Amino acid sequence: MSDTPVSELSFEQAMAELERVVGQLERGDVALEESIALYERGAELKKRCEAKLKEAEEKVAAITLDGDGNPASLKPVDGL
């Protein structure tokens, strides 16, 4: 488990760590207290991944296309 705050992880870093956390929990080879800490970290990582995906979806939705289907301009997205 990384000591890096979840809020500082990129999507890819958060997803990779979440996969490691899930793997450890599925193997069941960690003590109860560590399992709880892993579960909590995993919940934070999941939330971070969902937020980064939503942010990406909003950016993609903000792209306007011209008549030929080419990107014509970007509409500003509030909060990004």
N, CA, C and O atoms as CSV, one atom per row, in Angstrom:
chain,resi,resn,atom,element,x,y,z
A,1,MET,N,N,0.865,-1.171,0.000
A,1,MET,CA,C,0.000,0.000,0.000
A,1,MET,C,C,0.904,1.223,0.000
A,1,MET,O,O,1.858,1.303,0.773
A,2,SER,N,N,0.596,2.168,-0.868
A,2,SER,CA,C,1.375,3.387,-1.018
A,2,SER,C,C,1.065,4.384,0.094
A,2,SER,O,O,-0.042,4.421,0.630
A,3,ASP,N,N,2.072,5.189,0.426
A,3,ASP,CA,C,1.868,6.255,1.404
A,3,ASP,C,C,1.435,7.554,0.733
A,3,ASP,O,O,1.132,8.531,1.418
A,4,THR,N,N,1.400,7.578,-0.595
A,4,THR,CA,C,1.008,8.773,-1.333
A,4,THR,C,C,-0.468,9.058,-1.102
A,4,THR,O,O,-1.300,8.157,-1.214
A,5,PRO,N,N,-0.802,10.318,-0.776
A,5,PRO,CA,C,-2.222,10.651,-0.614
A,5,PRO,C,C,-3.000,10.332,-1.898
A,5,PRO,O,O,-2.529,10.607,-3.001
A,6,VAL,N,N,-4.160,9.766,-1.744
A,6,VAL,CA,C,-4.980,9.378,-2.896
A,6,VAL,C,C,-5.243,10.571,-3.810
A,6,VAL,O,O,-5.275,10.422,-5.031
A,7,SER,N,N,-5.429,11.738,-3.231
A,7,SER,CA,C,-5.743,12.934,-4.024
A,7,SER,C,C,-4.605,13.343,-4.952
A,7,SER,O,O,-4.815,14.147,-5.859
A,8,GLU,N,N,-3.408,12.806,-4.743
A,8,GLU,CA,C,-2.259,13.148,-5.583
A,8,GLU,C,C,-1.975,12.107,-6.655
A,8,GLU,O,O,-1.064,12.285,-7.464
A,9,LEU,N,N,-2.738,11.029,-6.673
A,9,LEU,CA,C,-2.512,9.956,-7.634
A,9,LEU,C,C,-3.211,10.242,-8.958
A,9,LEU,O,O,-4.319,10.778,-8.985
A,10,SER,N,N,-2.552,9.881,-10.049
A,10,SER,CA,C,-3.207,9.935,-11.356
A,10,SER,C,C,-4.212,8.799,-11.425
A,10,SER,O,O,-4.227,7.927,-10.556
A,11,PHE,N,N,-5.042,8.804,-12.442
A,11,PHE,CA,C,-6.003,7.717,-12.622
A,11,PHE,C,C,-5.286,6.378,-12.707
A,11,PHE,O,O,-5.678,5.409,-12.057
A,12,GLU,N,N,-4.231,6.334,-13.515
A,12,GLU,CA,C,-3.512,5.082,-13.724
A,12,GLU,C,C,-2.858,4.581,-12.429
A,12,GLU,O,O,-2.884,3.384,-12.143
A,13,GLN,N,N,-2.280,5.489,-11.658
A,13,GLN,CA,C,-1.664,5.092,-10.391
A,13,GLN,C,C,-2.719,4.567,-9.416
A,13,GLN,O,O,-2.520,3.544,-8.761
A,14,ALA,N,N,-3.843,5.282,-9.330
A,14,ALA,CA,C,-4.916,4.877,-8.423
A,14,ALA,C,C,-5.487,3.525,-8.829
A,14,ALA,O,O,-5.764,2.685,-7.973
A,15,MET,N,N,-5.661,3.313,-10.112
A,15,MET,CA,C,-6.208,2.044,-10.598
A,15,MET,C,C,-5.244,0.895,-10.319
A,15,MET,O,O,-5.670,-0.180,-9.897
A,16,ALA,N,N,-3.960,1.108,-10.547
A,16,ALA,CA,C,-2.968,0.059,-10.287
A,16,ALA,C,C,-2.930,-0.291,-8.803
A,16,ALA,O,O,-2.872,-1.465,-8.440
A,17,GLU,N,N,-2.962,0.717,-7.956
A,17,GLU,CA,C,-2.946,0.444,-6.520
A,17,GLU,C,C,-4.236,-0.247,-6.079
A,17,GLU,O,O,-4.207,-1.143,-5.236
A,18,LEU,N,N,-5.364,0.170,-6.650
A,18,LEU,CA,C,-6.635,-0.468,-6.317
A,18,LEU,C,C,-6.599,-1.951,-6.690
A,18,LEU,O,O,-7.104,-2.787,-5.942
A,19,GLU,N,N,-6.013,-2.279,-7.827
A,19,GLU,CA,C,-5.891,-3.676,-8.240
A,19,GLU,C,C,-5.033,-4.461,-7.249
A,19,GLU,O,O,-5.342,-5.611,-6.936
A,20,ARG,N,N,-3.951,-3.842,-6.750
A,20,ARG,CA,C,-3.104,-4.515,-5.758
A,20,ARG,C,C,-3.871,-4.734,-4.448
A,20,ARG,O,O,-3.772,-5.798,-3.836
A,21,VAL,N,N,-4.631,-3.724,-4.027
A,21,VAL,CA,C,-5.415,-3.819,-2.794
A,21,VAL,C,C,-6.439,-4.944,-2.907
A,21,VAL,O,O,-6.574,-5.764,-1.999
A,22,VAL,N,N,-7.154,-4.976,-4.019
A,22,VAL,CA,C,-8.169,-6.015,-4.230
A,22,VAL,C,C,-7.514,-7.395,-4.222
A,22,VAL,O,O,-8.055,-8.341,-3.649
A,23,GLY,N,N,-6.350,-7.506,-4.860
A,23,GLY,CA,C,-5.640,-8.778,-4.878
A,23,GLY,C,C,-5.272,-9.254,-3.482
A,23,GLY,O,O,-5.432,-10.430,-3.155
A,24,GLN,N,N,-4.775,-8.331,-2.657
A,24,GLN,CA,C,-4.421,-8.696,-1.289
A,24,GLN,C,C,-5.656,-9.128,-0.495
A,24,GLN,O,O,-5.617,-10.111,0.244
A,25,LEU,N,N,-6.736,-8.391,-0.654
A,25,LEU,CA,C,-7.955,-8.734,0.073
A,25,LEU,C,C,-8.521,-10.076,-0.387
A,25,LEU,O,O,-9.016,-10.853,0.429
A,26,GLU,N,N,-8.451,-10.351,-1.684
A,26,GLU,CA,C,-8.974,-11.615,-2.199
A,26,GLU,C,C,-8.153,-12.805,-1.720
A,26,GLU,O,O,-8.701,-13.877,-1.465
A,27,ARG,N,N,-6.838,-12.620,-1.598
A,27,ARG,CA,C,-5.990,-13.721,-1.119
A,27,ARG,C,C,-6.255,-14.021,0.348
A,27,ARG,O,O,-6.107,-15.158,0.795
A,28,GLY,N,N,-6.648,-12.991,1.096
A,28,GLY,CA,C,-6.968,-13.184,2.505
A,28,GLY,C,C,-5.774,-13.496,3.372
A,28,GLY,O,O,-5.912,-14.101,4.435
A,29,ASP,N,N,-4.593,-13.085,2.923
A,29,ASP,CA,C,-3.387,-13.406,3.680
A,29,ASP,C,C,-2.888,-12.242,4.534
A,29,ASP,O,O,-1.701,-12.164,4.848
A,30,VAL,N,N,-3.792,-11.341,4.910
A,30,VAL,CA,C,-3.434,-10.212,5.762
A,30,VAL,C,C,-4.275,-10.256,7.035
A,30,VAL,O,O,-5.384,-10.788,7.057
A,31,ALA,N,N,-3.714,-9.684,8.081
A,31,ALA,CA,C,-4.407,-9.651,9.370
A,31,ALA,C,C,-5.660,-8.785,9.274
A,31,ALA,O,O,-5.800,-7.975,8.358
A,32,LEU,N,N,-6.558,-8.967,10.222
A,32,LEU,CA,C,-7.838,-8.248,10.222
A,32,LEU,C,C,-7.641,-6.736,10.178
A,32,LEU,O,O,-8.265,-6.060,9.361
A,33,GLU,N,N,-6.792,-6.201,11.037
A,33,GLU,CA,C,-6.581,-4.747,11.077
A,33,GLU,C,C,-6.040,-4.228,9.752
A,33,GLU,O,O,-6.453,-3.169,9.278
A,34,GLU,N,N,-5.115,-4.976,9.154
A,34,GLU,CA,C,-4.575,-4.572,7.859
A,34,GLU,C,C,-5.646,-4.685,6.777
A,34,GLU,O,O,-5.691,-3.862,5.863
A,35,SER,N,N,-6.498,-5.687,6.873
A,35,SER,CA,C,-7.603,-5.834,5.908
A,35,SER,C,C,-8.523,-4.622,5.956
A,35,SER,O,O,-8.970,-4.126,4.922
A,36,ILE,N,N,-8.800,-4.154,7.166
A,36,ILE,CA,C,-9.663,-2.980,7.321
A,36,ILE,C,C,-9.003,-1.763,6.695
A,36,ILE,O,O,-9.654,-0.995,5.987
A,37,ALA,N,N,-7.701,-1.583,6.955
A,37,ALA,CA,C,-6.971,-0.448,6.380
A,37,ALA,C,C,-6.939,-0.550,4.860
A,37,ALA,O,O,-7.103,0.455,4.168
A,38,LEU,N,N,-6.732,-1.748,4.337
A,38,LEU,CA,C,-6.733,-1.949,2.888
A,38,LEU,C,C,-8.095,-1.639,2.295
A,38,LEU,O,O,-8.187,-1.001,1.246
A,39,TYR,N,N,-9.148,-2.083,2.955
A,39,TYR,CA,C,-10.498,-1.827,2.470
A,39,TYR,C,C,-10.768,-0.325,2.410
A,39,TYR,O,O,-11.322,0.173,1.430
A,40,GLU,N,N,-10.376,0.392,3.459
A,40,GLU,CA,C,-10.578,1.848,3.495
A,40,GLU,C,C,-9.793,2.533,2.386
A,40,GLU,O,O,-10.312,3.427,1.717
A,41,ARG,N,N,-8.537,2.117,2.186
A,41,ARG,CA,C,-7.713,2.689,1.119
A,41,ARG,C,C,-8.355,2.368,-0.232
A,41,ARG,O,O,-8.420,3.229,-1.109
A,42,GLY,N,N,-8.822,1.147,-0.396
A,42,GLY,CA,C,-9.467,0.761,-1.648
A,42,GLY,C,C,-10.698,1.596,-1.946
A,42,GLY,O,O,-10.939,1.956,-3.098
A,43,ALA,N,N,-11.480,1.907,-0.920
A,43,ALA,CA,C,-12.667,2.747,-1.113
A,43,ALA,C,C,-12.263,4.145,-1.572
A,43,ALA,O,O,-12.914,4.732,-2.436
A,44,GLU,N,N,-11.184,4.674,-0.989
A,44,GLU,CA,C,-10.698,5.998,-1.406
A,44,GLU,C,C,-10.194,5.958,-2.843
A,44,GLU,O,O,-10.455,6.872,-3.626
A,45,LEU,N,N,-9.471,4.895,-3.185
A,45,LEU,CA,C,-8.945,4.753,-4.545
A,45,LEU,C,C,-10.077,4.642,-5.564
A,45,LEU,O,O,-10.014,5.244,-6.635
A,46,LYS,N,N,-11.102,3.876,-5.231
A,46,LYS,CA,C,-12.263,3.728,-6.117
A,46,LYS,C,C,-12.914,5.082,-6.362
A,46,LYS,O,O,-13.256,5.423,-7.495
A,47,LYS,N,N,-13.080,5.841,-5.298
A,47,LYS,CA,C,-13.688,7.163,-5.419
A,47,LYS,C,C,-12.836,8.069,-6.308
A,47,LYS,O,O,-13.373,8.818,-7.124
A,48,ARG,N,N,-11.506,8.003,-6.152
A,48,ARG,CA,C,-10.599,8.816,-6.965
A,48,ARG,C,C,-10.714,8.433,-8.440
A,48,ARG,O,O,-10.782,9.307,-9.305
A,49,CYS,N,N,-10.736,7.142,-8.727
A,49,CYS,CA,C,-10.861,6.687,-10.116
A,49,CYS,C,C,-12.179,7.151,-10.730
A,49,CYS,O,O,-12.202,7.611,-11.872
A,50,GLU,N,N,-13.266,7.033,-9.985
A,50,GLU,CA,C,-14.568,7.477,-10.483
A,50,GLU,C,C,-14.563,8.973,-10.769
A,50,GLU,O,O,-15.120,9.409,-11.777
A,51,ALA,N,N,-13.945,9.764,-9.899
A,51,ALA,CA,C,-13.894,11.212,-10.097
A,51,ALA,C,C,-13.070,11.562,-11.329
A,51,ALA,O,O,-13.459,12.433,-12.107
A,52,LYS,N,N,-11.933,10.891,-11.515
A,52,LYS,CA,C,-11.092,11.164,-12.688
A,52,LYS,C,C,-11.806,10.760,-13.977
A,52,LYS,O,O,-11.680,11.448,-14.990
A,53,LEU,N,N,-12.551,9.659,-13.954
A,53,LEU,CA,C,-13.307,9.251,-15.141
A,53,LEU,C,C,-14.406,10.256,-15.466
A,53,LEU,O,O,-14.615,10.599,-16.629
A,54,LYS,N,N,-15.109,10.730,-14.433
A,54,LYS,CA,C,-16.157,11.717,-14.644
A,54,LYS,C,C,-15.574,12.997,-15.227
A,54,LYS,O,O,-16.162,13.604,-16.122
A,55,GLU,N,N,-14.425,13.400,-14.722
A,55,GLU,CA,C,-13.751,14.594,-15.239
A,55,GLU,C,C,-13.398,14.423,-16.712
A,55,GLU,O,O,-13.586,15.346,-17.505
A,56,ALA,N,N,-12.893,13.262,-17.082
A,56,ALA,CA,C,-12.546,12.990,-18.477
A,56,ALA,C,C,-13.794,12.984,-19.358
A,56,ALA,O,O,-13.773,13.524,-20.464
A,57,GLU,N,N,-14.870,12.383,-18.881
A,57,GLU,CA,C,-16.121,12.357,-19.644
A,57,GLU,C,C,-16.636,13.770,-19.897
A,57,GLU,O,O,-17.110,14.080,-20.990
A,58,GLU,N,N,-16.539,14.621,-18.883
A,58,GLU,CA,C,-17.002,16.005,-19.042
A,58,GLU,C,C,-16.143,16.760,-20.049
A,58,GLU,O,O,-16.657,17.577,-20.814
A,59,LYS,N,N,-14.855,16.498,-20.057
A,59,LYS,CA,C,-13.975,17.150,-21.031
A,59,LYS,C,C,-14.314,16.699,-22.446
A,59,LYS,O,O,-14.354,17.511,-23.370
A,60,VAL,N,N,-14.559,15.395,-22.610
A,60,VAL,CA,C,-14.913,14.868,-23.926
A,60,VAL,C,C,-16.253,15.449,-24.375
A,60,VAL,O,O,-16.416,15.807,-25.541
A,61,ALA,N,N,-17.202,15.543,-23.463
A,61,ALA,CA,C,-18.521,16.081,-23.802
A,61,ALA,C,C,-18.442,17.550,-24.192
A,61,ALA,O,O,-19.320,18.046,-24.900
A,62,ALA,N,N,-17.401,18.258,-23.742
A,62,ALA,CA,C,-17.275,19.681,-24.028
A,62,ALA,C,C,-16.726,19.941,-25.430
A,62,ALA,O,O,-16.750,21.078,-25.900
A,63,ILE,N,N,-16.237,18.911,-26.094
A,63,ILE,CA,C,-15.694,19.091,-27.444
A,63,ILE,C,C,-16.852,19.182,-28.426
A,63,ILE,O,O,-17.698,18.289,-28.482
A,64,THR,N,N,-16.888,20.268,-29.204
A,64,THR,CA,C,-17.924,20.399,-30.230
A,64,THR,C,C,-17.330,20.021,-31.579
A,64,THR,O,O,-16.166,20.308,-31.858
A,65,LEU,N,N,-18.131,19.382,-32.402
A,65,LEU,CA,C,-17.679,18.927,-33.712
A,65,LEU,C,C,-18.291,19.776,-34.809
A,65,LEU,O,O,-19.413,20.265,-34.682
A,66,ASP,N,N,-17.528,19.947,-35.905
A,66,ASP,CA,C,-18.070,20.664,-37.053
A,66,ASP,C,C,-18.886,19.695,-37.908
A,66,ASP,O,O,-19.066,18.540,-37.522
A,67,GLY,N,N,-19.374,20.140,-39.045
A,67,GLY,CA,C,-20.218,19.321,-39.906
A,67,GLY,C,C,-19.556,18.057,-40.405
A,67,GLY,O,O,-20.242,17.087,-40.729
A,68,ASP,N,N,-18.231,18.046,-40.472
A,68,ASP,CA,C,-17.484,16.876,-40.931
A,68,ASP,C,C,-17.087,15.940,-39.794
A,68,ASP,O,O,-16.429,14.924,-40.017
A,69,GLY,N,N,-17.486,16.286,-38.585
A,69,GLY,CA,C,-17.150,15.454,-37.441
A,69,GLY,C,C,-15.789,15.743,-36.843
A,69,GLY,O,O,-15.295,14.980,-36.012
A,70,ASN,N,N,-15.181,16.845,-37.264
A,70,ASN,CA,C,-13.878,17.218,-36.717
A,70,ASN,C,C,-14.067,18.149,-35.522
A,70,ASN,O,O,-15.015,18.934,-35.498
A,71,PRO,N,N,-13.184,18.074,-34.539
A,71,PRO,CA,C,-13.296,18.994,-33.395
A,71,PRO,C,C,-13.212,20.437,-33.871
A,71,PRO,O,O,-12.242,20.829,-34.519
A,72,ALA,N,N,-14.230,21.224,-33.547
A,72,ALA,CA,C,-14.275,22.613,-33.980
A,72,ALA,C,C,-13.820,23.545,-32.866
A,72,ALA,O,O,-13.092,24.505,-33.118
A,73,SER,N,N,-14.232,23.274,-31.666
A,73,SER,CA,C,-13.856,24.122,-30.531
A,73,SER,C,C,-14.178,23.388,-29.249
A,73,SER,O,O,-14.806,22.329,-29.237
A,74,LEU,N,N,-13.733,23.982,-28.199
A,74,LEU,CA,C,-14.018,23.437,-26.887
A,74,LEU,C,C,-14.922,24.394,-26.140
A,74,LEU,O,O,-14.696,25.603,-26.119
A,75,LYS,N,N,-15.935,23.837,-25.538
A,75,LYS,CA,C,-16.790,24.652,-24.676
A,75,LYS,C,C,-16.204,24.583,-23.272
A,75,LYS,O,O,-15.816,23.503,-22.826
A,76,PRO,N,N,-16.130,25.694,-22.574
A,76,PRO,CA,C,-15.618,25.607,-21.200
A,76,PRO,C,C,-16.557,24.783,-20.328
A,76,PRO,O,O,-17.780,24.884,-20.425
A,77,VAL,N,N,-15.959,23.978,-19.486
A,77,VAL,CA,C,-16.709,23.162,-18.555
A,77,VAL,C,C,-16.480,23.737,-17.166
A,77,VAL,O,O,-15.337,23.865,-16.728
A,78,ASP,N,N,-17.546,24.079,-16.478
A,78,ASP,CA,C,-17.418,24.650,-15.145
A,78,ASP,C,C,-16.665,23.703,-14.226
A,78,ASP,O,O,-16.892,22.493,-14.234
A,79,GLY,N,N,-15.759,24.278,-13.427
A,79,GLY,CA,C,-15.059,23.523,-12.418
A,79,GLY,C,C,-13.880,22.732,-12.917
A,79,GLY,O,O,-13.262,22.017,-12.129
A,80,LEU,N,N,-13.532,22.822,-14.193
A,80,LEU,CA,C,-12.381,22.073,-14.703
A,80,LEU,C,C,-11.281,23.007,-15.099
A,80,LEU,O,O,-10.227,22.562,-15.553
